[in-house]
Amino acid sequence: MASWMFRAARVARLEVAGLSKAALQVVWTSGLLRYGPHAVRSDLDPEAKRRLTVFLINLRSMSPDVYDLLESKHSGGFAVASPKDYAMAAAIVRLVSGNDR
């Protein structure tokens, strides 16, 4: 799907949420981010989160054929994300919001 279609879909979701298109400002764009995050519900059982993390981290080495089915465009495997992975994006948001603490 073309990148403009992704942008249009995101803008449409924000408008449905009550934000005016005129109030939106693009402050940063990039290509596809490597190994985009997988999110789980915050109320998911901690043991289920742990098992899912272990499964994904070990998937490439333990079951390469299954890994290829899930992540055919990425060859690096899964890694646990941390706040430092989003430090640049957070700094940009702080800068444009005037909250550069």
C-alpha positions, 0 to 999 in steps of 0.5 A: 500500500502506498505511503499516502494511503497509510497517512490518509488512514491515520488522519481519518482515524484521528478525525473520527476520534474528534481531532480536526484535520487543520489541527494536525501537523506532520513533524516527522516521517520515516520509511518502514521502521525496522521491526515495528513493535508488537503491542499487547493489552496492559491487562494481559496476564504477566505470564502470558506476556512472558511466554509471548516474549520468549516465543517471539525472541526465540522464533527465528532460531527455533522455527525459521520456517514459521518465522518466515511466515510471520515476518517475510520482509524482515530477517533480523528476528524479534527483540524486546523494545525499550524506551531508548528505542523511542528516544528520538521520536519522544524528543521530537514530540517534546520539541514541537509541543514546547515541552522540551523537558 
